[in-house]
Amino acid sequence: QVQLVESGGGLVQSGGSLRLSCAASGTISNINTMAWYRQTPRQRESVAVVTSGGSTNYADSVQGRFTISRDSAKNTVYLEMNNLKPEDTAVYYCKVTTFYQRAYWGQGTQVTVSS
């Protein structure tokens, strides 16, 4: 059974930084993309994604402030978040997709940015 365990969320002041981690455990192989999404009461949006080849893509709203990275040997993905803004407040989820199009989601971690 595959499980994604997220950590690193919390409360931070505007302009501050946080680093999220998501580690995949269990029998999982052939990971293609690893990504972060966030959920607000209004919507769920893709924040950042990194492919198996190391290519990255970011939402316009976080470009230049967030950095996604992965450690494929550890099946772990990270999200470094700098210059946080109140509008970044959300529940952040990681998602792992294999080359066989099987997708796994983490349980979510709350990020709250105070003004």
Secondary structure as UniProt FT lines:
FT   STRAND          3..7
FT   STRAND          10..13
FT   TURN            14..15
FT   STRAND          18..25
FT   STRAND          31..39
FT   STRAND          44..50
FT   TURN            52..53
FT   STRAND          56..58
FT   TURN            60..65
FT   STRAND          66..71
FT   HELIX           72..74
FT   STRAND          76..81
FT   HELIX           86..88
FT   STRAND          90..98
FT   TURN            99..100
FT   STRAND          103..105
FT   STRAND          109..114
//
